[in-house]
Structures are given as C-alpha cells and as structure tokens.
Amino acid sequence: MYIVIRFSFLFIVLISALQLGTAQQNNQILQEAMTNAKSGDNQKAIEKFEALESHSSADIYYNIGRLYHENNDVANAALNYERALKIDGAHNQANNNLSIIREETDFDIIPVEEMFLIHWWNLLAGSMSANIWMILSLLAAIGLVAAVYFWWIADRSELKKKAFFATVITPVLLGILLALGSTSKLLATNNDYAIIMNKDYDMHEGADDRSPIIKDIEVGTKVEILDQIDEWIKVVTVDTESGWIKESEIVRI
C-alpha cells in the first residue's frame, strides 16, 4: 500500500512538473510573438502564435486573425476570427473585424437573420465555456439539495415557505444551466462550418465541374457544410443559397 501511495504521489508530481514546464514554454512563445508583432514582423508573430500548444484561447485566434488581416490575407483572417468566436461568441473585436472584412470585400451575400431568441441564446451560451456552465450547474444542484433539506426540516413557516420556493425555482435554473452548457459544448465542437480560402470560387449546382455554376463565392465567405460526395462538399451560405464546391477550396473552422 505504501508503495502504491508513493508511486501515485510521484506520478502526480511528474504530471504537475510537465504542465508547469509547458505553461512556461507557452508563455515564452507568447512573449516572443507579441514582440514580433510590435516590431512589425507579422509573419514571424503568426508562426509563434500558431506554435502555442495552448491553442484554445479566443484571444490567440483573434490576434492571429488580426495579423493576417494586416497582411491582407482575408481568408485566414476570417478563419481565425471565426475560430475566436467559436470559443467566445461574445468576442466583440472578432465580430467587429469580421464586419470590416465584409465591408472591404465585394461581399454580396446578405445574411438571413437568426430568430432573436436563438441568437440571444447562442450568444449567452458562448459567453462562457461548457466547463464553467457545468460548474454553475453543480452549484445549482447543491443548492437544490440544500433547499429540499431545509424545506423538510424547517419548523418555522416562514423558513419553510422560502425553502419550498427555492425547491421549485432551483430545478428550473438547473435545467437552464445544463442546457446552456450543452449548447456551449455544441458550439465549440461543431465542425460543420468552413471558410472559402480561394478568391472568386464557383459554387456549382451539382458535384461536378461540368455542372452549372450557381454563383461566385468571395474569399473569406463562411459556409455551412451539409453533405459530401468524394472531393465535393455541399454547402449553404448565410443567405441560405446552397451548392457544391471542392473540399480543397475550404478550411473548416
């Protein structure tokens, strides 16, 4: 038993040391990237940012997008802004810069607005990670157990009423928090959206080069992936027009 405990302790120490070393290395790379960006060496800064192992930060993706934007690489700028928003749907700077890209390019696709409630719900869910929502859900569950307990043992009518009210309300709150956590995870893991990477690409009516062309799609356009046949992918644009493009022309967000 002593050997097992000692081995477990050493294992935990080793894992902690490795995590600390990785964090220190990432921090050094981050500092180098920021130094490169300040000196105007955008390409070097992009390489440093993309080398970060902790590449799940909305701000990291935003900064990569901003650097590509300064280099007039619209496709990669839009891709990284969208990846930032995938992590943090309320990232105002990424949203604003995507709007600037649409104004700077010949963007003739008019988005179909989401229902207000759906847009509001997704925005709220994306404002925090799924893990944070799950922690809040756990706290709500603990609160529910406490409310039931106090309702059961309370001997004063006033306290019993408050506990009963909490017992009724807390399950509703718990359900909302769980749903928000589920939505947040879905938004973060959804791989069904992509960015058009090549300029003026043709969207076809069918999965064939000889199929009639529906329209040209501008570089940096966001599309939703609906289906795939070999190298061809069926997509729909934000104005709900659908067609087929080659997989080589997109990068998934």
C-alpha positions in Angstrom: 0.0 0.0 0.0 2.8 2.4 0.9 4.5 1.7 -2.5 1.2 2.5 -4.3 0.7 5.7 -2.5 4.3 6.8 -3.1 4.1 5.9 -6.7 0.8 7.9 -7.1 2.4 10.9 -5.4 5.5 10.8 -7.7 3.2 10.4 -10.7 1.2 13.5 -9.7 4.4 15.5 -9.1 5.7 14.5 -12.5 2.5 15.5 -14.3 2.4 18.8 -12.4 6.0 19.5 -13.4 5.3 18.7 -17.0 2.3 21.0 -17.0 4.3 23.8 -15.4 7.1 23.4 -17.9 4.6 23.5 -20.8 2.9 26.6 -19.4 6.3 28.4 -19.0 7.3 27.4 -22.6 4.0 28.7 -23.9 4.4 31.9 -22.0 7.8 32.4 -23.5 6.5 31.8 -27.0 3.6 34.2 -26.4 6.0 36.9 -25.3 8.1 36.3 -28.4 5.0 36.5 -30.6 4.0 39.8 -29.1 7.5 41.2 -29.5 7.5 40.2 -33.2 4.0 41.8 -33.7 5.1 45.1 -32.1 8.2 45.2 -34.3 6.1 44.7 -37.5 7.2 41.1 -38.2 3.7 39.8 -38.7 4.7 36.5 -40.3 7.1 35.6 -37.5 4.4 36.6 -35.0 1.9 34.4 -36.7 4.3 31.4 -36.7 4.9 31.9 -32.9 1.2 32.2 -32.1 0.4 29.1 -34.1 3.1 27.2 -32.3 1.4 27.6 -29.0 0.3 24.3 -27.5 -2.4 26.0 -25.5 -4.1 27.0 -28.8 -7.6 27.1 -27.4 -7.8 30.8 -26.5 -10.2 33.1 -28.3 -7.6 36.0 -27.9 -4.9 33.9 -29.5 -7.1 33.2 -32.6 -8.2 36.9 -32.6 -4.5 38.0 -32.7 -3.6 35.6 -35.4 -6.6 36.8 -37.4 -5.6 40.5 -36.9 -2.1 39.8 -38.1 -3.4 38.0 -41.2 -5.8 40.9 -41.7 -2.9 43.4 -41.6 -1.1 41.2 -44.2 -4.3 41.5 -46.4 -4.9 37.7 -46.1 -8.7 37.9 -45.9 -9.3 34.2 -45.9 -7.0 33.3 -43.0 -8.1 36.4 -41.1 -11.8 35.5 -41.4 -11.0 31.8 -40.5 -9.2 32.8 -37.2 -11.8 35.4 -36.3 -14.5 32.7 -36.7 -12.4 30.3 -34.6 -12.2 33.0 -31.9 -16.0 33.4 -31.9 -16.4 29.6 -31.8 -14.7 29.7 -28.4 -16.1 33.1 -27.3 -19.3 34.1 -29.1 -19.2 37.5 -27.4 -15.8 38.4 -28.6 -16.6 42.0 -29.8 -13.2 42.6 -31.5 -13.5 39.5 -33.6 -17.1 40.3 -34.5 -16.2 43.9 -35.5 -13.2 42.8 -37.6 -15.4 40.3 -39.5 -17.8 43.1 -40.3 -14.8 45.2 -41.6 -13.8 42.3 -43.8 -17.3 42.1 -45.3 -17.2 45.9 -46.0 -13.7 45.7 -47.5 -14.5 42.9 -49.9 -17.2 42.5 -52.6 -19.4 40.7 -50.2 -22.8 40.4 -51.9 -24.2 37.7 -49.6 -26.9 39.1 -47.3 -27.2 37.1 -44.2 -30.6 35.7 -43.1 -31.1 36.9 -39.6 -31.5 34.3 -36.9 -34.5 34.5 -34.7 -33.8 36.9 -31.8 -34.2 34.2 -29.1 -31.9 31.7 -30.9 -29.3 34.4 -31.5 -29.5 35.6 -27.8 -29.4 32.0 -26.5 -26.3 31.1 -28.6 -24.6 34.4 -27.6 -25.3 33.7 -23.9 -24.1 30.0 -24.2 -20.9 31.1 -26.0 -20.1 33.7 -23.4 -18.6 31.0 -21.2 -17.1 27.6 -21.7 -19.0 24.4 -21.2 -16.9 23.6 -18.2 -17.9 26.9 -16.5 -21.6 26.2 -17.2 -21.2 22.7 -15.7 -19.6 24.1 -12.5 -22.6 26.5 -12.2 -24.9 23.5 -12.8 -23.2 21.6 -10.0 -23.6 24.6 -7.6 -27.3 24.8 -8.6 -27.7 21.1 -7.9 -26.1 21.5 -4.4 -28.5 24.4 -3.8 -31.4 22.2 -4.8 -30.4 19.5 -2.3 -30.0 22.2 0.4 -33.4 23.7 -0.4 -35.1 20.3 -0.1 -33.3 19.6 3.1 -34.3 22.9 4.7 -37.9 22.5 3.5 -38.0 19.1 5.1 -36.6 20.0 8.5 -37.8 23.6 8.9 -40.0 24.2 11.8 -40.8 27.8 11.1 -43.5 28.5 8.5 -41.6 31.5 7.0 -38.4 29.5 6.5 -40.4 26.5 5.2 -42.0 28.8 2.6 -38.7 30.2 1.4 -37.2 26.7 1.2 -40.2 25.5 -0.8 -39.9 28.4 -3.2 -36.2 27.6 -3.7 -37.1 23.9 -4.2 -39.5 25.0 -7.0 -37.2 27.5 -8.7 -33.8 25.8 -8.4 -34.7 22.8 -10.8 -35.7 25.4 -13.4 -32.4 27.2 -13.0 -30.5 23.9 -13.1 -32.2 22.9 -16.3 -31.3 26.2 -17.9 -27.7 26.0 -16.8 -27.4 22.4 -18.2 -28.9 23.4 -21.5 -26.6 26.4 -21.8 -23.6 24.1 -21.0 -24.8 21.6 -23.7 -25.2 24.4 -26.2 -21.8 25.9 -25.4 -20.2 22.5 -25.9 -22.0 22.0 -29.2 -20.9 25.4 -30.5 -17.3 24.7 -29.5 -17.2 21.3 -31.1 -19.3 21.9 -34.2 -17.1 21.3 -37.2 -19.8 21.9 -39.9 -18.7 25.4 -40.8 -15.9 26.5 -43.1 -14.3 29.5 -44.8 -13.7 29.8 -48.5 -10.0 30.1 -48.9 -9.6 30.8 -52.7 -10.7 34.0 -54.4 -13.8 34.1 -56.6 -14.6 30.4 -56.4 -17.5 29.0 -58.3 -20.3 27.2 -56.5 -21.9 24.5 -58.7 -25.4 23.1 -58.9 -24.1 19.6 -58.7 -21.0 17.7 -57.5 -19.2 18.1 -60.9 -17.0 20.7 -62.6 -19.4 20.5 -65.7 -22.4 21.3 -63.5 -24.0 24.7 -64.0 -22.4 27.5 -61.9 -24.8 29.0 -59.3 -22.6 31.9 -58.2 -19.1 33.1 -57.4 -18.2 33.0 -53.7 -15.8 35.5 -52.4 -12.7 34.6 -50.4 -13.4 34.6 -46.7 -17.1 33.7 -47.0 -18.4 31.5 -44.2 -20.4 28.4 -45.3 -22.2 25.6 -43.6 -21.4 22.0 -44.7 -24.4 19.9 -45.5 -23.1 16.8 -47.3 -20.1 15.3 -49.1 -19.5 13.2 -52.2 -15.9 12.3 -52.6 -14.0 15.6 -53.1 -17.2 17.6 -53.4 -18.9 19.2 -50.5 -22.4 20.6 -50.4 -22.6 23.9 -48.6 -25.1 26.6 -47.8 -24.2 30.3 -47.5 -25.6 32.6 -44.8 -28.3 33.8 -47.3 -29.5 30.1 -47.5 -28.3 29.5 -51.1 -26.8 26.0 -51.4 -24.5 24.4 -53.9 -21.4 22.2 -54.4 -17.7 23.2 -54.0 -14.5 21.2 -53.8 -13.2 20.3 -50.4 -9.8 21.8 -51.3 -11.3 25.3 -51.5 -12.3 25.4 -47.8 -10.9 25.1 -44.3 -13.1 24.0 -41.5 -13.5 26.4 -38.6 
